[in-house]
Amino acid sequence: MRKNLVASLAVGVPLVVGVVTTVLVLIWLPQIPNPAAIHWGFSGTPDGFAPRWVYPLMTAGLAGILPLVMGAAVVGSAWQTVYTTTIRMIVATAVGLSFFLGTILTGSVFVQRGVPSAEDAPGIVPLILVGLVVAIAFGVAVYSLMPASSQRSPGGEAVTPLKLNPGEVVVWTSSATGSLPFTVVVIGMCVVVAMLGVSGGPLYLLVVAALVAVLPLAFAMFHVSVGQRGLQVRSVLGWPRQRIGLSQVTSVKVGEVHPFQQWGGWGWRSNPQGTAVVTRKGPALQVGLANGRMFVVTCEDARRGAATLTALVEREREGRDAATS
């Protein structure tokens, strides 16, 4: 039951919305000017134009294929034991996004029917508001229809502590580097920025695109270290960063991380169980904290890092007990 329902909502709904909206656009396409308005400025008047055949492509891609890919990415989890609140959120977001973009794109074509020139097209602010309402309504409905998640603590394996001599100083360092898909996304954003700069696009679009391209770099690579000060995780850009003292650690394990299934994607993630720095699928250092939450970071040689951190935590705990006895 759960398998079929999740698959139907995650894949079926965006597919239907994409097909229906694309068909409507194709029906109305001969009635709109060529070129057609495809972008409206802050004043509410059109300021971007393109051949009208662009609309069916945009509608199929943005209202259908993009949300469908988002939903399909987590469908496999319905056939696995990992079924979390994050998966419900992704499916609901994919459905809401499909309705939101479908409403705006088909509406943009609808309001241009019979208009002599694309420059005379009316504003689309009402369409955006309607799209938001429809998206939220269907997103909430889909989230409610999906079965409750079976949220569990991520599995993990405790490791044998590293053997330390009395007073020995030890430091372990590693890196958390983005996976190939994540890297492709970042490079794609940089290409968009370059294209905008070469084409002389609007300054505000160039600024926004540059920020969108640079921000992922902060989450593409992290330096991870374990030492006398505990566990430290720092972005290659210096922010974000996190330090967890030895006294805050209650458990240390090594486990396998599935970015979308467990944490909703890559980057600095958070859910009711804790916080994670996820750059790829694979081994991760899982640290239980005194506040009941956990901190997870995917990294190279996670097992040795766990062994080092476990040894330092045990030595710190023994020293603390000896001081109070």
Secondary structure as GFF3:
##gff-version 3
##sequence-region A 1 325
A	DSSP	alpha_helix	2	7	.	.	.	ID=ss1
A	DSSP	pi_helix	8	12	.	.	.	ID=ss2
A	DSSP	alpha_helix	13	28	.	.	.	ID=ss3
A	DSSP	three_ten_helix	29	31	.	.	.	ID=ss4
A	DSSP	beta_strand	36	40	.	.	.	ID=ss5
A	DSSP	beta_strand	46	50	.	.	.	ID=ss6
A	DSSP	alpha_helix	54	58	.	.	.	ID=ss7
A	DSSP	pi_helix	59	65	.	.	.	ID=ss8
A	DSSP	alpha_helix	66	75	.	.	.	ID=ss9
A	DSSP	three_ten_helix	76	79	.	.	.	ID=ss10
A	DSSP	alpha_helix	85	110	.	.	.	ID=ss11
A	DSSP	three_ten_helix	118	120	.	.	.	ID=ss12
A	DSSP	alpha_helix	125	145	.	.	.	ID=ss13
A	DSSP	beta_strand	172	177	.	.	.	ID=ss14
A	DSSP	alpha_helix	180	199	.	.	.	ID=ss15
A	DSSP	alpha_helix	203	214	.	.	.	ID=ss16
A	DSSP	three_ten_helix	215	219	.	.	.	ID=ss17
A	DSSP	beta_strand	221	227	.	.	.	ID=ss18
A	DSSP	beta_strand	230	235	.	.	.	ID=ss19
A	DSSP	beta_strand	241	244	.	.	.	ID=ss20
A	DSSP	three_ten_helix	246	248	.	.	.	ID=ss21
A	DSSP	beta_strand	249	257	.	.	.	ID=ss22
A	DSSP	pi_helix	259	263	.	.	.	ID=ss23
A	DSSP	beta_strand	267	271	.	.	.	ID=ss24
A	DSSP	beta_strand	274	278	.	.	.	ID=ss25
A	DSSP	beta_strand	282	289	.	.	.	ID=ss26
A	DSSP	beta_strand	294	298	.	.	.	ID=ss27
A	DSSP	alpha_helix	302	324	.	.	.	ID=ss28
###
